[in-house]
Amino acid sequence: MSKGKVELDLSCEVKGRKWDLYGFSYETPDGKFGGYLHASSPEHASYMLEELKATAVLDGQIVESGSF
């Protein structure tokens, strides 16, 4: 198994506003998992999560650069 990692900024700037990193979790028959999103407030993060649930699509596996 690869020891690669994905690093996320704890905050970023979007249109001049600071967005912080928020975590979310979900359960499947295979276990409990989690993910992250950036949002401007906890309330905004909850709205973003609702949008994700309604519109998210799978883009594919994330692989290390140069590991084809």
Secondary structure, DSSP 4 states (H G I P E B T S, - for coil): ---------SEEEETTEEEEEEEEEEEETTEEEEEEEEESSHHHHHHHHHHHHHH---------TT--
